[in-house]
């Protein structure tokens, strides 16, 4: 049911934002442990995090990542 997703003006969903923020927190934990944001695609410690990082990089390269998300990731040292 798409009405349960609560779409925002920018087309993103609240559920999607919650998931994105959760992965961002996972990235912050990774950075605390390893000192960088270079999560391997097949990171055994958290496979979904590796996939999420790869997806964020792809979206950035294709100019599909929102400005606010770019700013948040850059503030974390995401390259």
N, C-alpha and C positions, 0 to 999 in steps of 0.2 A: 504494500500500500504506500504509494508515493506521498500521500498527505502526512504520513507519520514521520517523514524525513525532515519536515520543516525547512523548506528552502529559504535561503537568505537572498537578498537583492543581487549579490554577485554570483548566484547560481550554486554556491556551495551549500552543503547541508550542515545542520548543527551536529548531526552524528559524525559526519566526515571531519568536522572541525575538532570534535572530541578525540577521534582516533588520531588525527594529525598531531594534536597537542600531546597525546600519550606517547607517540613515537618520538616527538621532540624531547620529552623527558627521558625516554630510553637512550636517546643520543647523548643527552647531558650526562647520564650515568656512565655510558661508554667512555665519554671524554674524560670524566673523573678518573676512570680506571686506567685508560691507555694514553691520555694526554693529547689526543687528536680526535677528529671526526671522520677518519678514514676507515669506516666500517667495511670489511670485505663483504662482497655480495653473498657469499655462502658462509657467513659468520656463524659458527656452531653455537655460540652462546645465546644467539637470538636471531634466528633466520629471518623473521619478519622485519627486523631492524635493517639487516643488510639489503633486503629487497626495497624497503622504504627509502633508504639512502640512495640507492641506485635510481629509483623512480624520481626522487627530488632532483637529482642531477640531470636526468633526461628532460624533465619538465623545464628546468632552468635553461638548458641548451636550446630548447625549442621555443623559448620565451612564453611558456605556458604557466609559469609559477607566478603567483600574485606578488605585487611589490611588498606587501606586508610580510609575506612568508620569506621572501628573499632577505629582507632586512633582519628578520628574526634569525635565520640561518647564518647570515654573515656575522651577526653579533656573537654567535656561538663558535665562530672560527671555521665554519663549513666552507670547504673549497670544492 
